[in-house]
Amino acid sequence: MTEMNHQRAMVALLKQICGRRRIELTAFSGDWIFCLQKDGRTTHVFGYDFELNSASAKMICKDKAATSDLLEFHRIPRVEHRIFHGPQLAGYVPQEGSWEAMLTFLGACPGGVVCKPNEGTGGNSVFFAKNAAQLETAVYQVFGKSRSLCLSPFEEIEFEYRAAVICGKLEFIYRKIRPFLRGDGRQTIRELMLSQLREAADFPKQLEGMKRLSEMKIEWEAIPESGESVNINWRHNLGQGAQPELLTPDSPEWEPVGVLAGRAASALGVQLASVDIASTPGGLKVLEINSGIMMESLVHIHPEGWSMAEKFYDRIVCAALGIEDGR
């Protein structure tokens, strides 16, 4: 069931922060837009977007291909996102069409490609394709809902990190742990999966996250060794079943991930961002930059999620209204 606007954690957190800071909060459009006022200053929140970022910075971040191109221009390592327009934008498509160019891109990626909407979020409508038939299916499905899509080389990503940055300061980093099965040396992968489903408290959500198990090419009758991990999703999205693991400043990944996130945000002129960074065989690479700060999944999954979100949103509100946040 879709969550109503007023049920969002974001709404409750804004009310909590504004009440404590004595900020006047007025809601519009069913709790999708907010006006915050204090001491003669005003700022707005639209969905998950705050006014700290410029309009151009927001538009760049929402456009995966634009973000990719600009990061390359600024010599920041990133996972390439090549844009292709659908029939809705026929006037921007070369006369020879896009299909041959898509096949050429696929041919240059021996590990396959990831096909996704150019402006999508949350891992929705994201497909893996290793041959022309799979690519055709993916393109058809994405163009059915989106005007443009991106193709990216499929990367063997060990971990994906999300780093939150506000006005050049690193706030937090968490690692996304993909859903996996833990071998016991006795049961097959099929038996481990069934056992996990039987014990799942959120059975419907577990099933939702397993819709595309066929993409993993799992050998169901194989018996993993005791302690061996078997990934059951190649996506790292929290909304697709991944779990967040909070890093601390003494974690070995903290500095390199934080530095790259800061460089990426600075290059694009983004004051407020969550930067997704992939750990690949070729090193750390920026996947995308989000100017809209959505923390709904983190709040519901991580035991410290509510506290993290409250502190982060509080600092955002303070920066937007020029309030000393006490740090």
N, C-alpha and C positions, 0 to 999 in steps of 0.2 A: 504493500500500500504506500502511495506517495505521501511524503511528509508535507504537511501544510506549512506555509511560511511562518505562522506564529508558533509552530512547534520546533522550529530550528533552535539549536543550542546557541547560535549566533544572537538570536533575539533575546533570549534569557540572559546571556552574558552582557549584552549592551545595557539592558535594563539594570542589571546588578552594578555595573561599573558607573553608569550615570547616576544611579541612586546614591552610591557611596561618595561620588565626587560632586554631588549637587549640580549635575548638568541637566538642563531641561531637554527632555527627549520627546520628540513628536513623530508619530508613525504615519506613513501614507501607503497606499496601494497594498493593503492587507499585510503590513509588516515587511514589505520588500524594500521600502525606502524610508530612511530616517533623517531627521534634522536634529542636530545637536547644537545647543547654544549655552554659552557661559561667558560672563563678563564682557559682553559686547562682541564676542567672536562666534562665528557660525561655521559648521562643517556638515557634510552630508555623507551618508552611506547608501550605496545603491547595490542591493544584493549582497555581494561579498567584496565590493570595491569601495575603497576609501579615497578621499581627495588628496592624499599625499602624493599620488602619482599623477603626472600630466596625462592629458587625453592621448597624446601620441604614444607615450610609454605603454599605456594600457592596451592600445590597439596593436602595438608591436608584439607584446607578450601573448595576446590572444591569438596571434597568427604564428603558427609553428614554423612555417617556412621563412617568414620575415625574421623571426628570432634566430633561426639557424643561419641565414645569410649574413646577418649583422654580426653574429658571434664569430663567424669565419673571417669577416672583414677585420675584426679587432683581434684576430689571431688567438682566439680562445677555443680550446678543444671542445668539440661538440659532436653529437650524433646528427649527421646530415638529415635534413627533411626537405625533399624535393617536391614542389607543388605541381599539381595538375588540376585544371578546371574541368567541371562537368558541363553537360548540355545546357544548364541554366545560364552559363557564362560563355556561350558559343562565340560571342564576339571577341573574346580574349584567347581563344584557342587557335593555334596555327592552322593553316589551311590543310596541312597533311594530317591533322588530328593529333591525338596524344598517345594512341595505343602503341605505335612503334617505339616511341620514346620511352614508354613504360616498360616495354619488353627489353629495350636496350639497358635500362637501369637494372632490371631484374637480372639480365645476363652478366652485369658487372658485379653482382652480389652473390658469390657462390654459396653463402649461408642462407640465402633467401631474403625476403623483404618484409617489412611491417607496413601495412596499409591502414591509414587512419584518417578521420576528418581533419582538415587543416585547423579547425577551431574547436575541436572536441575536448572533453574533459572526462576524468574518472575512469579511463580505460574502456569507455563505451564505443562500440563499433570499431574495434581495433582487431585486425586480422593478420595472420602470418601466412605468407605464400612462398612456396619454393619452386613452383612451376607456373607456366602460362595459364593453365586451367584454374588453378587456385587463385591466381592474381585476378583473372577475369571475374570470378565469383566475388572476390573481395571488393573490387572496383564497383561492380554492379550494386552491391549492398550499400557501400558508402555513398555513392552518387544518388541512391534512392532517398537519402536523408540530408545530404550536404552538397553545397555548391562546388566545393573544392576538396581535394584530398592531398595527403602527403605520402610519399614513399620514403622509407628509411632502410638502410642496410640492417639486417638482423644482427644484433651484437650479442655475444655470449656474456651476459651481465651477471656477475657474481652477486653484487649487492646494488641496490638503488638507495640513495640518500635524499632526504629533503632537508634543506637548510633554510631557515627563516632569517631574513635580513630587514632591518628598518633603519633608514637614514645612515647606512654604512656600518651599522653595528650588527654583529651576529647574535641572534637571540637563542636559537636552539637548533639542534640537528638530531634527526632520528633516522635509523636504518629500517628499510622495509624488508621484512622477512616473508618470502613467498610461502604459501601453504605447502606443506610437505607431509610425507608419511615417514615414520621412523621404523626401520627394520628390526626384527628380533631374531633373525637367523632361522626361523621356523616357518612363518607364514608367508604366503605369496603376497604380491602387491594387491591382488584382488581381495584377498582375505583381510589384509590390513585396512583397505579402503572401506570394506563393509563393516569392519569393527569400529572404525572411526565414525561412520554414519550412525551406527547403533547407539554410540555414546554421545552423539552431538546434542547439545541442549538447544541449539538453533538450527534444527534440521532443515527447514525451508531455505535458510541462508546458505547452508552447506551445499544443498543441491543447486542453488543459483550459481554458486561459484564453480560448479563442475560442468557447466554446460558445454565447455569446449575442451574436454579432456582428450578428445580424439587428436587435437593438435599436438599433444605431447608425445605421441607414438610410444606409449607405455607398454612394456612387455608384462602383461598382467599376471602371467604364471611364474615370473621370475621371483626368486626368494632373496630379498636383500639381506646382507650380513647384519649382525646385531649392531645397532647404533648407526647404520647407514641411512642417509637421508635420500628420499625420493621425491623430487618436486612434482607437484600435480597442477601447476599453473606457471606459464612463463611470464605472466604479467606481475608487476610489483605494486599494483594499486591497492590501497586499503579497502576500497569498495569492492575489490575482486577477491577478498579473502586474505590479503597479506596482513602481517602483524607488525606494529611499530616497536622498535627497540631504541630507547632514548640513549644518546651518547653524552658523555661528560667531557669537559675540557681536557681531562687527562687521557682520553681515548686516543689511540694513535691516528685515527682517521679525522679527528676534530680539526686539526690545523689545515691539512691539505684540502679537505672538503670545504671548510669555511673560507679559505683564501680564494678558491675557485668560484664559490658562490658570490663572494664580494666583488670579484673581478667582473663576473658576468652581469651582475646588477648594475655596477658602475658604468660598464660599457654601454648599456642600453638606457642609462639615465633613469633607472627605476629606484625610487626611494623605498618602496615597500614591496617585498617579493618573497615568495617561497620558491627556491631553486631546486629542481630535481637533477641529481647528478648520478651518473652510472659508473660503476667500477667495471672496466672492461679489460681484456688482455692488452689493449693499447694504452691503458691508464685511465684516469678519471676524465669523463666527458660530460658536458652539460646536455641533458635531454630536453628540458624546456624550462621556461620561467613563468611563474604564475603571479599576476598582479592582483588577482582576486584571492583573498585569503579565506579559504574554506577549511574548517577544522572539525566538521561534523563527525567524520569517521573516527578521528583521533580521540575526540571527547568520549565517544561511546565504547571504544576499544581499550584504550590505555588507562590504567588506574590513575595516572597523573595527568590525563588528557584535559580534564576540566580546569585544573589549576594552571597548566601550561597555556591553554587558550585564554583564560581570564587575564593572566599576566601580559600575554602578547597583545590582546585587544586593548587592554588598559594602556599600554605604552603607545599604541597606535592612536588612540583617542587623545591622549595627552599631547602627542606630537602635533596632531591636527589642530588642536585648540590652544597650543602654546602653554600647556600646563606643566609645571615641574612635576615629574613622576616620582621623585624621591630616590632615584638611583644614584 
